[in-house]
Amino acid sequence: QVQLVESGGGLVQPGGSLRLSCAASGSMSRIYVMAWYRQRPGKQRELVATITNDGTTNHADSVKGRFTISRDNAKNTVYLQMNSLKPEDTAVYYCHALGPTGWGPPWGQGTQVTVSS
C-alpha cells in the first residue's frame, strides 16, 4: 500500500528543463518498480521511464538522452529530470508503482508539463 503524489510540472520554453518528483508515502524499499507515464493531448497514456529497486533504468526512445529517471530512497521519492524539452513533450505526467500488492495506487491527477514559447 502506497500513496503517490506528483509535483514539479509547469510551463517551460522549448530547450528548457524541469524536474518532476513523485513522493511515496511508504518506504521505497518495498517498491519493486517505479514508472513515469505521460498522456499527450489527444493521445493514449504512454510509458516514459522505469527504475527498479536495484537502480536499473529504462527510457522510451522518444526521451532517451534527454530525460533521466532516478530515485532517493531516503526521501521515498522518484524523479524525472527533463532536459532539452520539446513542444511534443507537453503532457500530463503520472507516476505509478509496483509493490507487494501489485501496481498502484489508482491513477492520480498527475502533473502538467507545457512546453511552449
N, C-alpha and C positions, 0 to 999 in steps of 0.2 A: 504494500500500500504506500503510495507516494503522491504528493501534490506537486505540480509543476507550475511555475509562473514565469512567463516570458517577459522580457523587457529589453530596451535598448534601441528599438526601432525609431524611425524618424525620417525627415526629409533631407536628402543629400544630393549634391550635384554630381553629374557623371564624372568618374575618376576619383571620387571621394571614398571615404571609408566609414564603416560603422562596426561596432562590436555588440552583438546580441548576447544576452545572458538568459539562462534557464536555471532557475533556482529550484532545488528539490527539497521537500520538507523532511525526507528521510535521509539516512546515510547512503552515500554514493557507493559504499562497499557492497550493498545489496542490489545494485542495479547492474545488469549484465551489459546492456547496450543503451546508449543514448543516441537519439537521432534528431536531426533538424529536417523538417519538411517545409515546403512553401507552396502557396497557391497563387498563381499569377492571374490577373483579370481574365475571365472567360476560359480559364484552363483548369484541369484537374489538379489536385494536390500531387506534388512530386517530391521524391526523396532528394535531399541536398547533400547530407553528410551523416556519417555514423562514427561513433567511438565506442570501443568495447571496454570491459573492466580492466584489461591489461594494457590499454592505451593504443590499440590498433585503430587506425583511422581509415576511412574511405570517403571519397568525394565524387560527386557526379561530374561527368565530363564537362558540363556546362559551366562549372565553377572551379574546376581544378586549376591550381596555380594562382587563384585569386582569393578563395575562401579557405579558412583553416578552422577545423573544429578542435577544441581542446577541453580539458576539464580540470577542476581543482577540487579534489575530494575533501579537503579541509573545509571548504566553503560550501560543499554539496551543490556545486554549480558547474554547468557546462556552458561553453562559449562558442560563438561563431564569429570569427574575425573576418570581415568582408572588406576587401580592398579592390581598387580599380572597378568600382561599381559602374554598371551599365543600366540604361533605362529598362532593358528587359529583365533586370533583377527585381523590378518593382513587384511586390507581392506581400501577402501576409505570411509571416514565418511562424511555424509552430515547432515545439519540441515534443518528443514522445520517448517513453522509456520502457525497456524490457526488464522486468524484475521477477521475483519468485512466483508471482501470481499471473504472469503474462504481460502483454503490452497494456499500457495505460498511463495515466488515468484517461477518462474520456477527453476528446479534443477540447482544448480551451479556446480562448479568443485570439490567441497569437499576438504578434506584434507587427505593426505595419511598417514596411520599408518602401519609401517612394524615392526613386532616382529620377530627377528632372532638373532641367535648367530653369 
